[in-house]
Amino acid sequence: MTTKNKICPICQGKKSIQGTCQCSSEWRGNSRADGGWDDCQCTPEQKCSTCGGTGYVK
């Protein structure tokens, strides 16, 4: 008999959580290599902690 896994409700089966970006021209985020400024701060994509990166919960 096979067990049926449920799709992870946090990552919706995608195995990772996409990063987000916040942008504002009122504040300056990170300096770029070309000497300019980046008005956006972004978080990186992360492995889903709920399902451990499998996309399914048991």
N, C-alpha and C positions, 0 to 999 in steps of 0.2 A: 504494500500500500504506500502510495506517495503522499508526502505532506505538502500542503499548499501554503506558500508564503504570501503574506500581504505586502503590497507595494508600500514602501516607506512614506508616511504622510508628510515628512519634513522635506525630503529631496524629490518626492514624486517619482522614484525609481531611477533617477539620473545619476546616482552614486556620489554626487558632490553638490555642494551649495555654491552657487555663483556669487562672486564678489559684487559689492555695490560701490557706486561712485557718488560723491557729493561735490557739487561745483558751486562756487560763488566768486563773483568778481570783486566782492568787498574784502576778501582776505586772500592772501597768497599762500599756496600750499608748499610745493616742493620746487626747488630750483632745478632747471634742466641743464643738460650738458652744453647746450648752445648759449647759455647765459640768460635765457628767458625764464619766465615763471610759469608753473603749471597751476591753474586755478582749481584743479580737481584733486581730491584725495580719494583713492580707491583701496578697497580691501581685496586681498587675493582670493581666488577660488579655494574652497576648503573641502576636505573629505567629510562626508556627513557623519556626525558623531552618533546619531540615533541608530543607523543601520550598519555602521562601521565601513561604509563605502561599498556595500553589496547591492543597495537599491531595494532590498526587501527586509522585512522584519519577521521574526519567527513567532 
